[in-house]
Amino acid sequence: MARIAVIGAGTGAMAAAARLAVAGHRVAVYERAETYGGAVRRFERDGFGFDTGPGLLHLPAVFRDLFLKTGKEPLESCVTLEQVDPASRHLFADGTDLSLPGASRAGVIRALDTALGAGAGEHWGGLLGRARETWEATRRPLLEEPLPRDRTGLERDPHPAPSGRRLLGLRRTRPPGSLAELARRELRDPRLAALLESHALAYGFDPRTVPASAAVLPYLEHTFGSWYVRGGLRALAEALYERCRARGVEFTFGAEVTGVLVENGRAAGLELRDGGRVTAGAVVSGVDARLLYDRLLPPEAGAPPSPPPAAAPPGHGRFSLLLALRGPRPEGTAHRTVLHAADPATERAGLDGDFGSLCDRPTVTVLRPGDPALLPDAGHETAVLSVTVPPHAPGGTGAEGTLDWTAGGHAERLADALLAGAGEAGLDLESRLLWREARTPADTERETGAPGGAVPGPALAGAGGAFLRADNRAGVGGLYLVGGSAHPGGGLAHTGMSGALVAGLIVNGDDWRGSR
């Protein structure tokens, strides 16, 4: 079988590599960094360990399928999965304390009625019921199949109107133009609106610009649950790396790819920074699609296919604050707590709006796994506070949608604000603090190469196709794209599925439409 060269050792790239190796291909991975996993990394200090990328796993079936298809050992024999329950605790500025159970629609409705008042659960359940219709209409084209040649159907927002309006033939002048507008129209309680928007923010989306179809995100979480990997999400990357090696995949670290060789209109190999050349029958690119088309392909290779990689918004960045805490995790502490602010944090913390409009009303996620594998002993705890922020750009000011995270003391000032906000919400973290480490989009860019340290969200239907990701089939024959900037987009499950799609295309041909 053909030798296949893979650029990068991120989750999507390794998922494709393992599947291709099992199919009989000789697969070699070239990674610029000294380790694997892409954004799925771990920071360690003084016996504490922290996930610096995603902290929870959704749709674990994607990785169960991957491990089943690539060997006799199932996923659960390689890592320990724990369903998070309660799925999340939500603290609102008015003092409302809401805990939502995992994967239980009835339980969620009861919790909402209890915390927010009678009828809140019905409104939320009705919206998620319509989100289920969106999921059923878009699941295959947005997750299980390569992008269709004709994307007209994916350019329209599939989120349906409430059933009463449909039955009576009543229509508003136009459908909601964004998730934020959907929240205002259909959810009568501003806390419910904040709950809906927090799911978009968790994926790096701005609720004011993302289409209403993003309501599918809380539907997926409520339906399939949230999962933690014992030892942190880095343990999943480690298991995937070991699965690749067991199937004969070769890895070369510290090998930066500087170009894709193209001969007679087809990808023929790679050029490396050290001057070396790699010959291959096909190339799988796990780097950001913009880097591939702008820097790695020769100009004569031609334009990328539609939609071009610049069509999808690049995504916002993620700011994370890693906390090493003295004392054990208090009994009953939720694994995930979401802090919803009512007033602009920039006013409370004196930040003067430097962090852009997304940080005017930040939604902060606090992860406290209480995992002994990430602690020096039982007398300590870890916490990770994260918030969606503008991506990094030298000279960026925030007002233009980017920020220079290496200048102006931005990281420390935002870290102070997040800690202060957590204290105002009733989380006693600062008094137990041993040390803290801030991680900005500039760190993400340096470690992963992603432009601006942006974290792409999953592909979504609507908005004229603006939230679709780059096609897995490049404009050059024998060249394929995986990872968060490629179809079906960002998030661990989605990048894992991108690997399955690319492996299917290489094994079955570019007209393959997915397994049925």
HELIX and SHEET records of a PDB file:
HELIX    1   1 THR A   11  VAL A   22  1                                  12    
HELIX    2   2 ALA A   61  LYS A   69  1                                   9    
HELIX    3   3 LEU A   75  SER A   77  5                                   3    
HELIX    4   4 ARG A  105  LEU A  116  1                                  12    
HELIX    5   5 ALA A  120  ARG A  139  1                                  20    
HELIX    6   6 ARG A  140  GLU A  144  3                                   5    
HELIX    7   7 THR A  152  GLU A  155  1                                   4    
HELIX    8   8 SER A  163  LEU A  168  1                                   6    
HELIX    9   9 LEU A  179  GLU A  186  1                                   8    
HELIX   10  10 PRO A  190  ALA A  202  1                                  13    
HELIX   11  11 ALA A  212  ALA A  215  5                                   4    
HELIX   12  12 VAL A  216  PHE A  224  1                                   9    
HELIX   13  13 ARG A  234  ALA A  246  1                                  13    
HELIX   14  14 ALA A  289  LEU A  291  1                                   3    
HELIX   15  15 LEU A  292  LEU A  296  3                                   5    
HELIX   16  16 PRO A  299  ALA A  301  5                                   3    
HELIX   17  17 ALA A  345  ALA A  349  1                                   5    
HELIX   18  18 SER A  357  CYS A  359  5                                   3    
HELIX   19  19 PRO A  372  LEU A  374  5                                   3    
HELIX   20  20 HIS A  410  GLU A  424  1                                  15    
HELIX   21  21 GLU A  430  ARG A  432  5                                   3    
HELIX   22  22 PRO A  441  THR A  448  1                                   8    
HELIX   23  23 PRO A  451  GLY A  453  5                                   3    
HELIX   24  24 ALA A  463  GLY A  465  5                                   3    
HELIX   25  25 LEU A  492  ASN A  508  1                                  17    
SHEET    1   A 5 GLU A 250  PHE A 253  0                                        
SHEET    2   A 5 ARG A  26  GLU A  31  1                                        
SHEET    3   A 5 ARG A   3  ILE A   7  1                                        
SHEET    4   A 5 ALA A 282  SER A 285  1                                        
SHEET    5   A 5 LEU A 479  LEU A 481  1                                        
SHEET    1   B 2 ARG A  42  ARG A  45  0                                        
SHEET    2   B 2 PHE A  48  ASP A  51 -1                                        
SHEET    1   C 2 LEU A  81  GLN A  83  0                                        
SHEET    2   C 2 TRP A 227  VAL A 229 -1                                        
SHEET    1   D 7 ASP A  97  LEU A 100  0                                        
SHEET    2   D 7 SER A  88  PHE A  92 -1                                        
SHEET    3   D 7 ARG A 336  HIS A 340  1                                        
SHEET    4   D 7 THR A 363  LEU A 367 -1                                        
SHEET    5   D 7 HIS A 380  VAL A 389 -1                                        
SHEET    6   D 7 GLY A 317  ARG A 326 -1                                        
SHEET    7   D 7 LEU A 433  ARG A 439 -1                                        
SHEET    1   E 3 VAL A 257  GLU A 263  0                                        
SHEET    2   E 3 ARG A 266  LEU A 272 -1                                        
SHEET    3   E 3 ARG A 277  THR A 279 -1                                        
END                                                                             
